[in-house]
């Protein structure tokens, strides 16, 4: 598998370890078999985006954090004074 998939798998494993959840428990919560989950976590197979989205919700992180390893950042903003907006 590609290096990116292995990095995503490592972040998924780290989140599970930090939360103190077993592979079996997380697989059951996310609706996959333990064997399938272990393949995802090892990086030996592609991980569906729907699975990653559910995992992000389970751990209370943004999907971007699992995909890139960074929290999303606000790049632009607009200041609107009270009473002067559109």
C-alpha positions in Angstrom: 0.0 0.0 0.0 1.0 3.6 -0.4 2.8 5.5 2.3 -0.2 7.8 2.7 -2.5 4.8 3.5 0.0 3.5 6.0 0.2 7.0 7.7 -3.6 7.1 7.9 -3.7 3.6 9.4 -1.1 4.6 12.0 -3.2 7.6 13.0 -6.2 5.4 13.3 -4.3 3.0 15.5 -2.9 5.8 17.7 -6.4 7.2 18.2 -7.7 3.8 19.2 -4.8 3.3 21.6 -5.2 6.7 23.2 -9.0 6.0 23.7 -8.1 2.7 25.2 -10.5 0.8 22.9 -9.8 -2.8 21.7 -9.8 -3.7 18.0 -12.8 -5.9 18.6 -14.8 -3.2 20.3 -14.0 -0.6 17.7 -14.8 -3.0 14.8 -18.2 -3.8 16.3 -19.0 -0.1 16.9 -18.1 0.8 13.3 -19.8 -2.2 11.8 -16.9 -4.1 10.3 -15.4 -7.5 11.0 -12.3 -7.6 13.2 -10.3 -9.1 10.3 -11.4 -6.1 8.1 -10.5 -3.6 10.8 -7.1 -5.2 11.3 -6.4 -4.8 7.6 -7.4 -1.2 7.8 -5.2 -0.5 10.8 -2.2 -2.3 9.4 -2.4 -0.3 6.2 -2.6 -3.5 4.0 -5.8 -2.4 2.3 -7.5 0.9 1.3 -9.7 2.4 4.0 -13.1 3.6 2.8 -13.8 7.3 3.4 -17.1 6.4 5.1 -15.3 4.3 7.6 -12.8 7.1 8.3 -15.7 9.5 8.7 -17.4 7.3 11.3 -14.1 6.7 13.1 -13.5 10.5 13.3 -17.0 10.9 14.8 -16.3 8.1 17.3 -13.1 9.7 18.5 -14.3 13.3 18.4 -11.8 14.5 15.9 -12.1 16.1 12.5 -11.8 13.8 9.5 -8.9 16.1 8.3 -7.0 15.2 11.4 -7.1 11.5 10.4 -6.3 12.1 6.7 -3.5 14.7 7.1 -2.4 14.5 10.7 -3.2 18.2 11.2 -6.3 20.0 12.5 -8.1 22.1 10.0 -7.1 25.8 10.1 -9.1 28.8 9.2 -7.1 30.4 6.3 -9.3 33.4 5.6 -11.8 35.4 7.5 -13.9 38.5 7.2 -14.5 41.0 10.0 -18.0 42.4 10.2 -18.8 45.2 12.6 -22.0 45.1 14.5 -24.8 46.5 12.3 -22.6 46.8 9.2 -23.0 43.3 7.7 -24.9 42.3 4.6 
